[in-house]
Amino acid sequence: MSPHVLILGGTAEARRLATELSGRPGVRVTTSLAGRVARPGSLAGEVRIGGFGGAAGLGDWLREHRVDALVDATHPFAETITANAAGAARATGIPSVVLRRPGWQPGPGDDWHPVPSLPAAAAALPRFGPRVFLTTGRLGLSAFAHLTDRHFVVRSVEPPEPPMPRHTEVLLARGPFTVADETALLHGNLIDVLVTKDSGGAATAAKLTAARELALPVVVVRRPPLPDGVTAVLDVAGVLEWLGPGPA
């Protein structure tokens, strides 16, 4: 029977990993997506959509489908599924690894204000000007909904879910973005402060360069910590090394 690798996906790294593993003879690859994006695009190998029902449900799925290795390649802020994956791996004894791209680091000229959560980011905003570029995803706008004296320009791939701030302008777009485009967006919308999660990666990093060049403050939401005892690697190559050469 072919080795079966389950990838908990949703990131560009997960897509690249599925392509790499699908090219290995004798390896079966399944990528699981939460189903929050309407058009996720094509993926190599098998694809399943939807949740598992917590750690216990994921553990049952791993056993039923005879998974040999679990790769958590979800978004760095997908805290619940990462915890569930760690719990399911412990319960089943199936080897698992977390793929997390490196976080962003401030450089000379950056005016970053790190905070631990979205509510903390909202609490920090009265220190800055009233026009906010918010790029924290479509699911967390409720943390800012009480700020009626701010104007928010919100960018997300899919339409955001309410509740959201009263004064909100939504831009639907998917990265990667260029520094020139981000500079024009920040300048054209008279943005006073950028709010973002520390997602890492190059696809959406241009906004940080644009903010630096425009001398804008950036409120950066730090990543949640990984569960205790998990193995983490920084890139697809690290996962491939962890998995080994595969069947002969």
FENUR-V34601 format. One record per residue. SS is DSSP state (helix for helix, strand for strand, loop for the rest). OMEGA is omega in degrees with one decimal (NA if undefined). NEAR is the number of other C-alpha atoms within 12 Angstrom. Layout:
SS;OMEGA;NEAR
SS;OMEGA;NEAR
This chain:
loop;-178.1;11
loop;172.7;19
strand;-176.1;26
strand;178.3;34
strand;174.2;41
strand;176.9;45
strand;169.7;48
strand;-164.0;45
loop;-177.6;45
loop;179.5;38
loop;175.9;36
helix;178.7;31
helix;178.5;38
helix;179.2;41
helix;179.7;34
helix;179.0;27
helix;178.3;38
helix;178.7;37
helix;-180.0;25
helix;-176.0;26
helix;178.6;37
helix;177.0;28
loop;178.6;16
loop;178.8;25
loop;174.1;16
loop;179.2;17
strand;175.0;30
strand;-176.4;31
strand;171.6;38
strand;174.2;36
strand;178.4;40
strand;178.5;38
strand;-178.0;34
loop;179.4;26
loop;-178.9;20
loop;178.3;21
loop;-173.1;22
loop;-177.2;14
loop;-174.2;15
loop;-177.9;24
loop;-176.7;14
loop;179.2;16
loop;175.3;29
loop;178.6;26
loop;179.7;27
strand;-179.2;25
strand;170.4;27
strand;-176.7;23
strand;173.7;21
loop;-178.8;21
loop;-178.6;22
loop;-174.4;24
loop;177.2;17
helix;-177.6;20
helix;-179.2;24
helix;179.1;23
helix;176.9;22
helix;177.4;34
helix;177.8;28
helix;-179.1;22
helix;179.2;27
helix;179.6;35
helix;-175.9;22
helix;-175.9;13
loop;173.7;21
loop;178.5;24
loop;-179.1;32
loop;179.8;30
strand;-178.5;36
strand;178.0;47
strand;175.7;49
strand;179.1;48
loop;178.8;41
loop;179.4;36
loop;-179.7;34
loop;179.4;35
loop;176.4;33
loop;-169.6;30
helix;-175.6;20
helix;-178.4;24
helix;177.3;36
helix;176.4;38
helix;178.9;28
helix;179.3;30
helix;179.2;47
helix;179.0;35
helix;179.5;30
helix;178.7;33
helix;178.0;36
helix;-175.7;24
helix;-175.5;20
helix;-175.7;26
loop;-180.0;19
loop;179.4;27
strand;-179.3;28
strand;178.2;36
strand;176.2;38
strand;176.2;42
strand;-179.9;38
loop;174.7;38
loop;179.3;31
loop;176.0;19
loop;177.1;24
loop;177.7;28
loop;178.5;21
loop;178.2;22
loop;178.7;13
loop;179.3;12
loop;178.4;18
loop;176.0;25
loop;-175.3;25
strand;178.1;31
strand;-176.9;29
strand;176.4;26
strand;-174.7;24
loop;-172.6;22
loop;175.3;27
helix;175.5;33
helix;177.6;22
helix;176.0;21
helix;177.9;35
helix;-179.4;36
helix;-178.6;21
helix;-170.1;30
helix;178.8;35
helix;177.5;22
helix;-174.0;18
loop;179.7;25
loop;-170.1;21
loop;-175.7;23
strand;-169.2;32
strand;169.8;43
strand;-172.3;42
strand;-177.0;43
strand;-177.1;40
loop;-179.5;37
loop;-171.6;38
loop;-171.8;29
loop;-174.3;27
loop;-174.9;28
helix;-179.9;34
helix;179.5;22
helix;-177.1;26
helix;-170.6;36
loop;-177.7;25
loop;-177.4;20
loop;-175.4;27
loop;-178.9;18
loop;177.3;20
loop;171.0;29
strand;-175.5;32
strand;165.6;37
strand;-172.9;36
strand;176.1;38
strand;177.1;34
strand;-179.7;27
loop;179.7;25
loop;177.7;21
loop;-178.3;23
loop;-179.5;29
loop;176.2;21
loop;2.5;16
loop;178.3;18
loop;-179.3;29
loop;-176.9;28
loop;-177.6;20
loop;-175.0;22
strand;173.0;29
strand;-173.0;22
strand;173.3;27
strand;178.7;22
strand;-177.5;17
loop;177.1;21
loop;178.7;19
loop;8.8;22
loop;179.2;18
loop;178.9;23
loop;177.1;20
helix;179.7;25
helix;179.1;20
helix;-178.2;21
helix;177.3;32
helix;179.2;27
helix;179.5;20
helix;-178.9;27
helix;-179.3;36
helix;-176.6;25
helix;-180.0;16
loop;177.1;22
loop;-175.0;22
loop;177.1;33
loop;-176.2;31
strand;176.8;42
strand;174.4;50
strand;-178.4;47
strand;169.9;42
strand;176.7;38
loop;-178.7;37
loop;-175.7;32
loop;178.6;31
loop;-174.4;27
loop;-170.4;22
loop;-177.7;22
loop;-177.7;32
loop;-176.1;28
helix;179.5;27
helix;179.3;43
helix;176.0;45
helix;179.0;33
helix;178.7;31
helix;177.4;37
helix;-177.4;26
helix;179.1;24
loop;179.8;28
loop;179.0;23
loop;173.3;31
strand;179.8;35
strand;172.9;40
strand;-173.7;40
strand;176.6;36
strand;-178.9;34
loop;178.1;27
loop;171.6;27
loop;179.4;23
loop;174.9;19
loop;176.3;27
loop;178.5;22
loop;171.3;13
loop;-179.3;15
loop;173.0;26
loop;-178.5;24
strand;174.1;27
strand;-170.3;25
loop;-174.3;24
loop;-178.7;29
helix;179.3;31
helix;178.3;21
helix;176.7;22
helix;-179.8;35
helix;176.5;28
helix;179.2;16
helix;-179.1;23
helix;-178.0;28
loop;-172.5;16
loop;-179.2;17
loop;-176.8;23
loop;179.3;15
loop;NA;10
